[in-house]
């Protein structure tokens, strides 16, 4: 049975142009240039490998390294703003509207200072409109001091209760001792450690060591980046923040598993074929899962934004705000790390192994041989006038001396030339 052997330069990770043995030098020189371009969204939805994420991994490593550096510097220098549940202390809250009009944080701070002879740790307004509240944070106050402060606040602002009438019950207070805060902190750290141990166990069993290392590195990246954002912006860290953090770490792992499953599928048995290099197969996997990652993130972000709107502008519930903030930051960071950090890191580690390096050389040499052979066939086939020989040689020479382009036009649709030059087909029986 006759078997046609194709020595074509295979398509690469960014939508390469396919070539047959009999493709002429002129076709090779013009096929990429004439290849139709597709728009951004067409390339995004088709997942043809037009976005060279892995090839630009040094750029993404630089960006990721800068993010980690900023996060670490902020954590070391600024630290975190811990909520009352972690730091301990007394918190007093009252409605932002009273019988004498709107209450400002400056007015509340003045009343606190005159009543107790010291300044509060913080006075902030939570929410907007009729549901807005003023929250006062201070070191742990004694019961007499707390009652004295409540009386002074009621006399100064006459806050309204649920029935719209001034009521002392509209002012609430809560106190957490430093011992209780320390216990909460310890339990939060234990929960985080247990989660990470379970994740490490799952990844170690599910993937080979390089994928496991890359997935864990992405998880650490998400953790440090989210913590850095809270440190830089000054968001308050509460138990709801810890719960949200564990949630988004799970989401990040889920997104990374989606990409890695596709990478694993694409690179299975890659050493037995010279079609694509390991890096090109991994890059194709990223492109094929782009839309799944983006759609998953969008579906996750929309309800989180709705939760923020309800918590901040409508209800003024601080717990919902804390939970939504960490989830919003975590979803964005997790999506970035699964696409632009985890897989490029996997490729960088695998390319240091002898198996992948030898395979990459084999693919490169095969492409060089296919290009040189195609150029030589153009020059030697048939009788050609001297002028045409010179013209043809000028096209074939650079093709024979340089390898096939490793990064064809992004978004170019893979094309197989339909025309063949005259002459006997190169077949092997």
FITILO-224666 format. One record per residue: y, z, x of N, C-alpha, C in turn; residue in three letters; residue number from 0. Coordinates in pm, whole numbers. Each point is the difference from the previous one (the first is absolute). Example, Ala and Ser with C-alpha at 12.3 -4.5 7.8 and 13.67 -1.06 7.14 Angstrom:
    n.Y    n.Z    n.X   ca.Y   ca.Z   ca.X    c.Y    c.Z    c.X rest  nr
   -569    780   1319    119      0    -89    120      0     90  ALA   0
    105    -72    -35    119      6     82    109     73    -77  SER   1
END
This chain:
    n.Y    n.Z    n.X   ca.Y   ca.Z   ca.X    c.Y    c.Z    c.X rest  nr
   -119      0     86    119      0    -86    124      0     89  UNK   0
     90    -89    -35    123     -8     80     89    117    -33  UNK   1
     54     57    103     89    115    -18    131    -27     71  UNK   2
    107     -5    -78    130    -28     59     54    127     67  UNK   3
     36    -12    127     51    115     75    150     -9     10  UNK   4
     67     97    -54    147      1      4     47     80    118  UNK   5
     81    -64     87     58     69    114    147     30    -25  UNK   6
     36     11   -125    141     14    -37     55    134     46  UNK   7
    129      1     15     67    128     24      8     73   -132  UNK   8
    -63    118     -8    -12     71   -127    134     55    -44  UNK   9
     10     25   -129    123     58    -52     11    142     47  UNK  10
    123     43     28     24    134     50     64     85   -106  UNK  11
     40    124     41     35    101    -98    121    -33    -83  UNK  12
     85    -91     39    120    -28    -78     -8   -134    -67  UNK  13
   -115    -35    -54    -11   -122    -77     -9   -122     86  UNK  14
    -91     -6     93     -7   -111     93    -47   -126    -67  UNK  15
     24   -114     65    -41   -130    -50   -138    -32     53  UNK  16
    -93    -38    -85   -135    -34     42     -4   -142     54  UNK  17
    -85    -21    104     -9   -130     65   -145    -40     11  UNK  18
    -29   -133    -15   -134    -54     21    -11    -57    139  UNK  19
   -125    -33     42    -22    -60    131     80   -129     15  UNK  20
      2    -81   -104     58   -133     11    150     -2    -24  UNK  21
     62    115    -12    144      2    -22     71    -55    123  UNK  22
     90    -93    -20     72    -61    112    107     91     53  UNK  23
     51    -33    119    105     81     61    126     -4    -82  UNK  24
     26   -119    -60    121     -8    -83    -11     93   -121  UNK  25
   -120      7    -60    -19     88   -114     13    145     42  UNK  26
    -52     32    120     10    137     50    144     38     25  UNK  27
     77    -92     49    139     31     32     88     11   -121  UNK  28
    -40    -68   -109     89     -3   -116    -50     79   -118  UNK  29
   -130     42      0    -55     66   -117     69    133    -28  UNK  30
     26     79    106     68    127    -19    143    -19    -46  UNK  31
     67    -99     60    139    -23    -36     14    -49   -143  UNK  32
    -99    -80    -48      7    -55   -135    -62     91   -105  UNK  33
    -59    110     46    -66     89    -95    102     60    -96  UNK  34
    -31      2   -129     96     53    -96     18    149     17  UNK  35
    123     44    -19     30    142      6     -4     60   -140  UNK  36
    -36    126     -7     -3     68   -128     98    115      4  UNK  37
     49     37   -118     95    108     -8    -63    135     30  UNK  38
     86    100     14    -45    134     38    -99     56   -101  UNK  39
     32    -10   -129    -85     61   -102   -132    -76    -15  UNK  40
      2   -134     23   -125    -76     -6    -94     46    111  UNK  41
     54     15    120    -82     47    112    -49    142    -23  UNK  42
     86     82    -63    -37    139    -24   -115     10    -99  UNK  43
      5    -78   -106   -102      8   -105   -129    -71     38  UNK  44
      9   -109     79   -122    -72     35    -77     67    112  UNK  45
     66     81     84    -69     71    106    -69    -91    100  UNK  46
     69   -108     40    -61    -98     90     13     38    147  UNK  47
     56    115     28     14     40    139    128    -48     64  UNK  48
    103    -27    -80    122    -58     53     93    102     64  UNK  49
    -23    128    -21     84    104     58    -70     58    122  UNK  50
     59    -19    115    -64     41    124     35    146     29  UNK  51
    -67     91    -66     25    143     17    -62     49    131  UNK  52
   -125    -36     23    -70     46    120     62    -60    126  UNK  53
     42   -126     -8     59    -64    118    130     64     43  UNK  54
     69     68    -93    126     67     31    -18    152      5  UNK  55
   -118     40     38    -29    144     -4     86     81     95  UNK  56
     47    -59    109     88     75     90    129     40    -71  UNK  57
     50    -89    -85    119     32    -79    -27    117    -93  UNK  58
   -113     -5    -72    -32    108    -94    -29    130     73  UNK  59
    -62     -8    116    -24    121     78    134     62     44  UNK  60
     94    -87     38    132     51     40     71     69   -115  UNK  61
     -5    -63   -119     64     60   -117    -69    132    -37  UNK  62
   -132     -1      1    -75    121    -34     26    111    101  UNK  63
      6    -37    127     29    100    103    138     61    -16  UNK  64
     98    -82    -37    136     51    -22      3     96   -119  UNK  65
    -73    -35   -106     -6     88   -118    -61    135     37  UNK  66
   -111     -3     74    -66    124     40     92     83     90  UNK  67
     70    -66     91     89     72     92    112     70    -76  UNK  68
     62    -71    -94    107     60    -80    -54    118    -81  UNK  69
   -119    -18    -57    -59    107    -81    -27    125     85  UNK  70
    -58    -18    118    -32    114     86    125     71     48  UNK  71
    101    -78     40    125     61     47     65     82   -112  UNK  72
      1    -54   -122     60     72   -112    -79    126    -34  UNK  73
   -133    -10      3    -83    117    -31     23    111    103  UNK  74
     10    -38    128     18     99    106    139     61      0  UNK  75
    103    -80    -30    138     48      9     52     56   -132  UNK  76
    -28    -68   -111     53     41   -130    -97     88    -79  UNK  77
   -128    -25     19    -98     74    -76     -2    -44   -146  UNK  78
    -48     89    -90    -12    -31   -141     81     99    -83  UNK  79
     35    -44   -118     65     88    -97   -108     48    -96  UNK  80
    -51    121     25   -111     51    -79     51     63   -129  UNK  81
    -76    -22   -108     34     59   -129    -26    149      0  UNK  82
     38     63   -108    -12    145     -9   -145     45      5  UNK  83
    -92    -85    -45   -141     38      1    -55     14    140  UNK  84
     59    -73     96    -45      8    139     84     99     81  UNK  85
    132     -4    -18     89     80     83     23    140    -56  UNK  86
    -26     19   -130     30    127    -62    148      9    -35  UNK  87
     36     96    -85    139     18    -39     15     10   -150  UNK  88
    125     -6    -45     31     10   -142     71   -127    -46  UNK  89
    -39    -49   -116     63   -118    -58     50     33   -140  UNK  90
    128    -33    -25     63     23   -129     47   -134    -52  UNK  91
    -27    -26   -129     39   -128    -60     75     26   -130  UNK  92
    101    -82    -27     77      9   -123     43   -139    -41  UNK  93
     26    -24   -130     45   -133    -45    134    -37     64  UNK  94
     18   -129     22    124    -47     63    115    -12    -98  UNK  95
    -24     28   -126    107     -2   -100      9    136    -68  UNK  96
    120     52    -10     20    130    -62    107     -5   -107  UNK  97
     36    117    -50    101      7   -106    137    -45     50  UNK  98
     23     10    130    129    -37     57     -1   -140     62  UNK  99
   -104    -77    -27     -8   -135     53   -107    -15    107  UNK 100
     11   -107     76   -101    -31    101     10     97    117  UNK 101
   -116     42     50     -8     93    111    -25    -78    128  UNK 102
     76     29    103    -17    -70    128    -73     91     98  UNK 103
    -61    -62     99    -72     78    102     97     87     81  UNK 104
    122    -49     18     99     78     77     36    128    -75  UNK 105
     16     -8   -131     32    118    -78   -114    102      5  UNK 106
   -122    -47    -11   -116     90      5     -9     67    137  UNK 107
     25    -74    105     -5     57    135    106    108     18  UNK 108
    119    -20    -56    106    101      9    -39    128    -74  UNK 109
    -59    -15   -120    -42    118    -76   -107     76     76  UNK 110
    -95    -71     59   -108     65     77     60     79    116  UNK 111
     91    -61     74     58     66    118     80    124    -39  UNK 112
     79     -7   -109     81    114    -43    -86    113    -54  UNK 113
   -112    -37    -61    -85    102    -62    -83     75    102  UNK 114
    -61    -71     94    -94     61     95     57     12    141  UNK 115
    117    -56     24     62     15    130    -62    -85    109  UNK 116
    -77   -100    -34    -60    -92     96    -21   -135    -65  UNK 117
    -15   -103     83    -14   -136    -53   -146    -31    -32  UNK 118
    -25    -79   -101   -138    -41    -29    -50   -103    101  UNK 119
   -131    -17      6    -56   -101     91     35   -141    -47  UNK 120
     -7    -24   -130     34   -132    -53     31     12   -148  UNK 121
     89    -88    -46     32    -13   -142      2   -149    -31  UNK 122
    -91    -46    -86    -10   -143    -28     -8    -21   -150  UNK 123
     42   -119    -43    -14    -39   -140   -120    -93    -13  UNK 124
    -83     27    -97   -119    -80    -24     13    -65   -137  UNK 125
    -16   -133     -5      9    -71   -126    143    -40    -33  UNK 126
     17    -67   -114    130    -47    -44     14     24   -150  UNK 127
    123     -3    -44     25     13   -143    -25    140    -51  UNK 128
    -44      8   -126    -20    129    -63   -117     79     56  UNK 129
    -94    -69     67   -117     69     54     18     45    144  UNK 130
    118    -21     57     24     37    139      1    152     17  UNK 131
    -51     43    113     -2    143     31     54     23    140  UNK 132
     49    121     22     46     43    132   -104     96     56  UNK 133
    -51    -30    120   -101     84     62     58     67    124  UNK 134
    -19    131      7     51     80    112   -119     50     80  UNK 135
      1    -25    131   -103     49     90     61    106     91  UNK 136
    -66    113     14     48    105     88   -118     75     57  UNK 137
     27     82    101   -106     85     52    -43     97   -109  UNK 138
   -115     62     19    -55     86   -104     98    110    -39  UNK 139
     34      4   -129     94     99    -51    -76    113    -70  UNK 140
     58    118      6    -58    113    -73     23    -19   -149  UNK 141
    -75     74    -80     16    -11   -146    141     34    -46  UNK 142
     64    108     53    139     28    -42     96   -113     38  UNK 143
    -18    -59    120     88   -110     39    -21   -123    -87  UNK 144
   -124    -25    -35    -28   -114    -87     64     19   -137  UNK 145
    -14    119    -56     59     26   -132    153     -4      7  UNK 146
     56     49    108    145     -4     19     50   -144      5  UNK 147
    -75    -87     70     38   -141     10    -11    -68   -135  UNK 148
   -104     26    -75    -17    -61   -133    117     37    -91  UNK 149
     40    127      5    111     45    -84    130    -69     39  UNK 150
     23    -13    132    123    -63     46      4   -148    -38  UNK 151
   -112    -68     11     -6   -142    -37     23    -19   -150  UNK 152
    -56     90    -82     19    -13   -144    146     24    -38  UNK 153
     60    101     59    140     30    -31     92   -113     43  UNK 154
    -33    -67    111     89   -104     53    -14   -132    -75  UNK 155
   -122    -37    -41    -21   -137    -53    -50     -5   -145  UNK 156
    -48    111    -54    -50      2   -138    -97   -117    -25  UNK 157
   -109     -8     77    -93   -112    -19    -63      2   -139  UNK 158
    -24   -121    -52    -52    -12   -137   -152     -3      0  UNK 159
    -57     61   -101   -143      0    -16    -47   -119    -80  UNK 160
   -125      5    -46    -58   -112    -73     71    -24   -132  UNK 161
     58    106    -60     68    -16   -128    145    -42     15  UNK 162
     45    -25    126    138    -43     22    100    113      8  UNK 163
    -47    124     -9     87    116      8    -16     68    136  UNK 164
    107     64     51    -10     71    128   -111    105     -5  UNK 165
    -84     -1    101   -114     92      3    -34     34    144  UNK 166
    -22    131     22    -39     44    135   -140    -46     35  UNK 167
    -82    -32   -101   -136    -45     25     -2   -142     58  UNK 168
    114    -70     -5      6   -135     58     -6      4    152  UNK 169
     24    119     57     -6     16    145   -139     54     36  UNK 170
    -70    -72     85   -134     41     41     -1     30    149  UNK 171
    -96     81     41    -14     30    142   -146     13     36  UNK 172
    -31    -25    125   -136     15     53      9     43    145  UNK 173
    -94     80     41     -1     50    137   -138    -16     60  UNK 174
     -3    -39    126   -125    -16     74     15     73    133  UNK 175
    -92     89     27      6     74    127    -44    -89    114  UNK 176
     39     37    120    -39    -79    117   -151      4     22  UNK 177
    -64    110    -41   -146      8     14    -68   -103    -90  UNK 178
     48     -9   -124    -56    -99    -92     28   -141     50  UNK 179
    120    -22     52     34   -132     55    -91    -38    115  UNK 180
    -34     99     84    -91    -27    111   -139    -36    -48  UNK 181
    -45     65   -106   -132    -31    -56     -3   -142    -59  UNK 182
    107    -36    -68      8   -135    -56     -2   -104    111  UNK 183
     73     26    107      3    -93    113   -138    -15     62  UNK 184
    -70    112     17   -135     -4     58    -95    -80    -88  UNK 185
      7     20   -131    -88    -73    -91     31   -150      1  UNK 186
    129    -35     11     36   -141      6    -55    -66    125  UNK 187
      8     70    113    -53    -55    125   -152    -13     -6  UNK 188
    -66     98    -61   -146     -9    -14    -39   -120    -85  UNK 189
     74    -22   -109    -29   -116    -86     16   -130     76  UNK 190
    106     -8     82     23   -122     78   -110    -22    103  UNK 191
    -42    106     68   -105    -11    101   -132    -41    -64  UNK 192
    -35     61   -114   -125    -35    -68      2   -147    -41  UNK 193
    113    -45    -52     12   -140    -39    -22    -92    119  UNK 194
     64     30    113    -13    -85    118   -144      1     53  UNK 195
    -67    116     -5   -139      7     46    -90    -88    -86  UNK 196
     18      6   -131    -80    -83    -90     27   -148     23  UNK 197
    125    -33     23     35   -140     25    -63    -49    129  UNK 198
      9     82    105    -59    -38    128   -150    -22    -15  UNK 199
    -67     89    -74   -144    -14    -20    -34   -129    -74  UNK 200
     76    -31   -104    -26   -122    -77     21   -125     86  UNK 201
    112     -5     71     32   -119     80   -102    -17    111  UNK 202
    -40    110     63    -97     -9    110   -133    -56    -48  UNK 203
    -39     33   -124   -126    -51    -54     15   -143    -50  UNK 204
    114    -29    -61     20   -130    -67     23   -114     99  UNK 205
     76     22    107     39   -109     88    -49     23    142  UNK 206
      1   -111     76    -30     13    143    118     69     69  UNK 207
    -20     39    126     92     94     63    142    -54     12  UNK 208
     16   -131     26    135    -53     16     76      1   -132  UNK 209
    -66    -39   -108     64      6   -132     30    144    -38  UNK 210
    -92     91     30     23    140    -33    122     55     76  UNK 211
     10    -35    128    114     47     79    131    -56    -53  UNK 212
      1   -129    -37    122    -62    -52     39     61   -135  UNK 213
    -98     26    -86     29     60   -131     56    141     15  UNK 214
    -57     78     90     51    136     22    139     -3     61  UNK 215
     25    -94     91    134    -14     57    103    -35   -107  UNK 216
    -39    -86    -94     90    -35   -111     27    121    -88  UNK 217
   -102     83    -20     17    121    -82     96     98     68  UNK 218
    -14     17    130     92     87     75    142    -57     -4  UNK 219
     10   -133     10    131    -64     -8     66     30   -135  UNK 220
    -76    -11   -108     55     28   -133     45    145    -11  UNK 221
    -80     91     52     32    142     -8    128     32     77  UNK 222
     10    -48    123    118     28     82    125    -67    -55  UNK 223
    -15   -123    -50    116    -72    -52     54     67   -126  UNK 224
    -89     37    -91     44     68   -122     66    134     32  UNK 225
    -60     75     92     60    126     41    136    -23     67  UNK 226
      9   -107     80    127    -32     65    109    -35    -99  UNK 227
    -36    -74   -106     99    -34   -102     53    127    -66  UNK 228
    -89     94    -31     44    125    -61     89     80     95  UNK 229
    -29     -7    128     82     72     97    137    -66     17  UNK 230
      3   -133      9    126    -72     21     92     14   -120  UNK 231
    -54    -21   -119     82      0   -122     28    143    -47  UNK 232
    -86     94     34     21    138    -42    -59     33   -135  UNK 233
    -99    -79    -47    -67     32   -126    -67    137     12  UNK 234
      1     74   -108    -62    132     -1   -152    -13     -8  UNK 235
    -69     75     84   -146     -1      1    -51    113    -89  UNK 236
    -72    -37   -103    -53     96    -98   -152    -20    -13  UNK 237
    -69     87    -73   -143    -25    -24    -26   -134    -67  UNK 238
     93    -45    -86    -16   -132    -61      6   -110    106  UNK 239
     78     22    105      7    -97    110   -135    -12     70  UNK 240
    -65    113     23   -130     -1     66   -103    -72    -87  UNK 241
      2     26   -130    -92    -68    -91     23   -151      2  UNK 242
    128    -39     -5     33   -142      5    -39    -63    131  UNK 243
     13     75    110    -37    -53    131   -149    -28      8  UNK 244
    -82     91    -49   -144    -24     -1    -35   -121    -87  UNK 245
     76    -18   -109    -25   -115    -88     29   -131     70  UNK 246
    115     -8     67     37   -128     62    -82    -27    126  UNK 247
    -50    103     66    -91    -25    112   -129    -64    -50  UNK 248
    -45     43   -116   -115    -65    -61     30   -143    -38  UNK 249
    119    -26    -51     40   -137    -35      6    -88    125  UNK 250
     56     54    107      8    -76    125   -138    -36     51  UNK 251
    -92     96     -5   -136    -27     43    -65   -107    -87  UNK 252
     25      5   -130    -54   -100    -92     51   -140     36  UNK 253
    129    -12     28     57   -130     34    -55    -51    133  UNK 254
    -17     89     97    -57    -40    128   -145    -45    -15  UNK 255
    -76     68    -85   -139    -37    -23    -10   -139    -61  UNK 256
     94    -35    -90     -1   -133    -60     15   -107    108  UNK 257
     97     19     89     23    -99    106   -118     -5     96  UNK 258
    -51    117     38   -109      5     97   -130    -59    -57  UNK 259
    -22     16   -129   -118    -62    -60      5   -151     14  UNK 260
    118    -57    -18     16   -145     15    -12    -41    147  UNK 261
     55     80     89    -14    -28    143   -147      3     38  UNK 262
    -71    100    -47   -143     13     31    -78   -121    -51  UNK 263
     37    -48   -117    -66   -118    -57     29   -125     83  UNK 264
    124    -16     43     39   -120     74    -59     -4    141  UNK 265
     -9    113     67    -44      2    140   -150     20     12  UNK 266
    -70     11   -111   -146     17      8    -64   -121     68  UNK 267
    -68     24    112    -64   -106     76     98    -96     65  UNK 268
    121     45     29    101    -90     59    -43    -52    136  UNK 269
    -82     75     74    -39    -43    134    -94   -120     -1  UNK 270
    -53    -34   -118    -93   -112     -9     67   -130    -40  UNK 271
    129      1    -16     73   -122    -37    129     -9     79  UNK 272
     44   -122     23    126    -21     74    110    -50    -92  UNK 273
    -11     32   -126     98    -49    -98    135     69     16  UNK 274
     -1    133      6    123     76     19    -26    115     95  UNK 275
    105     47     63    -11    118     84     -3    125    -89  UNK 276
    -32    113     61     -3    126    -74    138     30    -58  UNK 277
    105    -21     79    136     27    -47     37    -89   -117  UNK 278
    -41   -125      4     31    -93   -109    -74     37   -128  UNK 279
   -122     44     13    -75     45   -117     64    124    -62  UNK 280
     44     92     84     65    122    -50    132    -33    -67  UNK 281
     75    -93     60    128    -40    -59    -22    -67   -136  UNK 282
   -105    -81    -10    -32    -64   -127    -33    105   -106  UNK 283
    -69    107     40    -35    107    -94    126     69    -53  UNK 284
     98     20     88    126     60    -45     67    -89   -104  UNK 285
      5   -130     27     62    -93    -94    -74     -3   -133  UNK 286
   -132      9      5    -79     -6   -122     13    126    -85  UNK 287
     46    110     60     17    125    -76    146     36    -20  UNK 288
     91    -87     42    143     27    -14     35     35   -144  UNK 289
    -34    -91    -91     42     17   -138    -67    121    -65  UNK 290
   -123     28     39    -67    118    -57     73    126     42  UNK 291
     39      8    127     72    118     48    137     12    -66  UNK 292
     71   -113     -8    134      3    -59     -6     35   -148  UNK 293
    -92    -61    -73    -11     29   -142    -39    146    -25  UNK 294
    -92     50     82    -40    140    -14    118     93     25  UNK 295
     80    -32    101    116     83     32    104     -6   -110  UNK 296
     25   -120    -53     99    -13   -108    -43     78   -124  UNK 297
   -128    -11    -33    -52     73   -116     12    150     21  UNK 298
    -13     44    124     13    144     30    146     44      1  UNK 299
     89    -86     49    141     37     15     70      9   -136  UNK 300
    -32    -89    -93     71     -3   -128    -11    133    -77  UNK 301
   -120     56    -19     -4    129    -68     64    113     80  UNK 302
     -3    -10    133     65    102     82    151     -4    -22  UNK 303
     58   -121     -4    143    -13    -28     33     54   -139  UNK 304
    -87    -30    -96     21     53   -134     -5    153      1  UNK 305
    -91     56     80    -11    146     10    127     60     60  UNK 306
     56    -69    100    124     48     62    114     -2   -101  UNK 307
     10   -107    -78    106    -11   -100    -12    112   -103  UNK 308
   -122     23    -47    -22    105   -100     29    137     59  UNK 309
    -46     23    124     13    132     61    145     32     35  UNK 310
     73    -98     54    134     27     51    107    -16   -107  UNK 311
      2   -114    -69    110    -30    -92    -22     54   -141  UNK 312
   -124     18    -41    -23     40   -139    -37    148    -13  UNK 313
   -100     45     77    -50    135    -17     52     98    104  UNK 314
     31    -49    118     44     89    107   -109     92     49  UNK 315
   -125    -47     -3   -114     81     45    -22    -23    149  UNK 316
     24    103     79     -9    -15    145   -140    -32     49  UNK 317
   -102     58    -66   -138    -24     43    -38   -146    -10  UNK 318
     39    -64   -111    -29   -143    -16     74    -82    105  UNK 319
    122     39     30     77    -72    101    -68      8    136  UNK 320
    -44    120     38    -66     18    130   -127    -83      8  UNK 321
    -78     -1   -107   -125    -76     -3     26   -149      9  UNK 322
    102    -48    -72     29   -143     -3     57    -49    132  UNK 323
     83     80     64     62    -43    126   -103    -26    109  UNK 324
    -92     94     18    -98    -16    106    -94   -116    -32  UNK 325
    -31    -22   -127    -86   -112    -35     70   -133     24  UNK 326
    129     -9    -32     74   -123     23      5    -34    148  UNK 327
     33     98     82      5    -23    145   -139    -36     53  UNK 328
   -102     71    -47   -135    -22     51    -57   -135    -36  UNK 329
     27    -49   -121    -53   -131    -41     59   -110     87  UNK 330
    130      7     25     66   -102     83    -55      6    142  UNK 331
    -10    118     56    -50     16    137   -146    -42     10  UNK 332
    -81     37   -100   -141    -35      2    -24   -149     -8  UNK 333
     79    -70    -80    -13   -146     -9     35    -65    132  UNK 334
    107     47     63     40    -55    130   -109     21    104  UNK 335
    -53    121      8    -97     30    107   -130    -77    -17  UNK 336
    -45    -20   -124   -127    -70    -21      9   -147     40  UNK 337
    119    -60    -12     17   -142     31     47    -22    143  UNK 338
    104     72     39     67    -29    126    -38     93    115  UNK 339
    -83    100    -27    -35     92    109   -150      9     22  UNK 340
    -77     25   -108   -143     26     16    -76   -120     55  UNK 341
     14   -116    -65    -74   -119     45     46    -52    136  UNK 342
    131    -12     26     41    -39    136    -52     96    107  UNK 343
     -5    130    -31    -54     96     97   -149    -24     21  UNK 344
    -72    -30   -107   -143    -32     12    -21   -120     91  UNK 345
     78   -106    -19    -12   -120     83     32     32    145  UNK 346
    105     78     23     38     35    137   -113     74     71  UNK 347
    -69     87    -70   -111     73     62   -122    -89     20  UNK 348
    -32    -83    -98   -118    -85     12     17   -108    107  UNK 349
    122    -47     19     22   -104    101    -18     51    142  UNK 350
    -15    129     17    -27     57    132   -150      2     31  UNK 351
    -83    -31    -99   -144      0     22    -45   -135     59  UNK 352
   -110      3     74    -50   -122     64    -44   -103   -104  UNK 353
    -59     45   -109    -50    -92   -102    114    -83    -60  UNK 354
    107     65    -39    112    -72    -63     72    -87    103  UNK 355
     17     48    121     68    -81    101    -80   -126     32  UNK 356
   -131     14     13    -84   -117     29      4    -99   -116  UNK 357
     -3     51   -121      4    -89   -118    135    -72     -8  UNK 358
    109     71     28    133    -63     -3      8   -113    102  UNK 359
    -55     22    120      0   -106    102    -83   -119    -47  UNK 360
   -111     26    -66    -84   -109    -47     71    -83   -106  UNK 361
     68     66    -92     75    -72   -102    113    -82     62  UNK 362
     70     60     94    111    -71     65    -49   -120     78  UNK 363
   -109     16     75    -54   -111     78    -51   -112    -92  UNK 364
    -59     36   -110    -49   -101    -94    115    -81    -57  UNK 365
    110     67    -30    117    -71    -53     61    -91    105  UNK 366
      5     47    123     52    -85    108    -87   -123     18  UNK 367
   -133     20     -3    -91   -113     15     14    -98   -113  UNK 368
     14     47   -123     16    -90   -114    129    -80     11  UNK 369
    107     65     44    129    -69     13     -5   -105    110  UNK 370
    -59     37    115     -8    -95    111    -88   -120    -36  UNK 371
   -111     25    -70    -90   -109    -37     66    -95    -98  UNK 372
     75     57    -97     69    -85    -96    104    -87     69  UNK 373
     72     55     97     99    -79     73    -65   -107     85  UNK 374
   -114     31     61    -68    -98     85    -55   -115    -82  UNK 375
    -52     28   -120    -53   -106    -84    107    -98    -42  UNK 376
    121     46    -19    109    -90    -39     32    -98    112  UNK 377
     -6     47    123     35    -85    113   -110   -100     31  UNK 378
   -127     41     -8   -110    -86     45    -56    -89   -109  UNK 379
     29     24   -126    -65    -76   -107     58   -140     -9  UNK 380
    -81   -103     21     39   -140    -21     94    -51    107  UNK 381
     37   -129    -16     93    -65     91    140     20    -54  UNK 382
     88     49     83    136     28    -45     98    -63     98  UNK 383
    109    -51    -51    102    -60     86     61    107     88  UNK 384
     49    -41    121     56     99     94    111     83    -62  UNK 385
     86    -64    -84    109     77    -59    -54    110    -91  UNK 386
   -109    -39    -77    -57     99    -90    -74    109     76  UNK 387
    -63    -38    114    -69    100     81     98    104     48  UNK 388
    117    -47     47    101     95     50     49     91   -112  UNK 389
     21    -64   -118     49     80   -112   -103    102    -44  UNK 390
   -128    -47     -4   -107     90    -42    -21    112    101  UNK 391
      7    -34    127    -20    100    104    106    107     -5  UNK 392
    124    -43    -36    107     98     -8    -26    102   -110  UNK 393
    -74    -42   -106    -35     92   -106   -121     83     40  UNK 394
   -100    -67     61   -126     67     32     13     97    114  UNK 395
     91    -32     97      8     83    120     35    145    -31  UNK 396
    107     27    -78     27    140    -28   -107     67    -83  UNK 397
    -66    -82    -84   -107     59    -79   -118     40     87  UNK 398
    -30    -81    102   -113     29     87     31    112     97  UNK 399
    129     18     33     35     99    101     30    136    -59  UNK 400
     21      6   -131     31    128    -62    -97     26   -114  UNK 401
    -27    128    -26    -94     31   -108     61    -28   -136  UNK 402
    -85     -2   -100     47    -21   -135     96    112    -38  UNK 403
    103    -32    -78     97    103    -35    -68    117    -69  UNK 404
     27    122     50    -65    116    -55     71     52   -124  UNK 405
    126    -40    -22     75     47   -114     68   -117    -69  UNK 406
    -73    -79    -78     60   -110    -74    103     50    -99  UNK 407
     62    -95    -67    110     33    -90    -47    101   -105  UNK 408
     67    118    -10    -39     95   -105     17    -63   -137  UNK 409
   -102     16    -82      7    -52   -135    -46   -142    -14  UNK 410
    -36    -65    111    -48   -138    -10   -137     -1    -65  UNK 411
    -19    -88    -97   -127     -9    -69   -104    -65     91  UNK 412
   -118     60     19   -103    -63     84    -34   -139    -50  UNK 413
      6    -99     91    -21   -141    -36   -112    -57     85  UNK 414
    -87    -76    -62   -103    -73     73     34   -147     -6  UNK 415
     30    -64    114     37   -143     -1   -110    -84    -64  UNK 416
     42    -96    -85    -96    -85    -69    -24   -132     73  UNK 417
     97    -47     75    -16   -126     73    -74     18    130  UNK 418
    -80    -94     37    -73      4    127     29   -127     78  UNK 419
     13      7    131     20   -120     80   -126    -86      1  UNK 420
     19   -127     28   -115    -91      8    -88     37    118  UNK 421
   -128    -32    -10    -90     34    109   -115     82    -51  UNK 422
    -95     26     84   -120     72    -35     26    149    -14  UNK 423
    -50     60   -107     15    144    -16    -78     75    104  UNK 424
     54    112     40    -69     83     98   -102     87    -73  UNK 425
   -124    -40      7   -106     72    -69   -109     39     99  UNK 426
    -75     99    -39   -114     43     83   -121      9    -90  UNK 427
   -105    -61     42   -123     -1    -78   -101     91     64  UNK 428
END
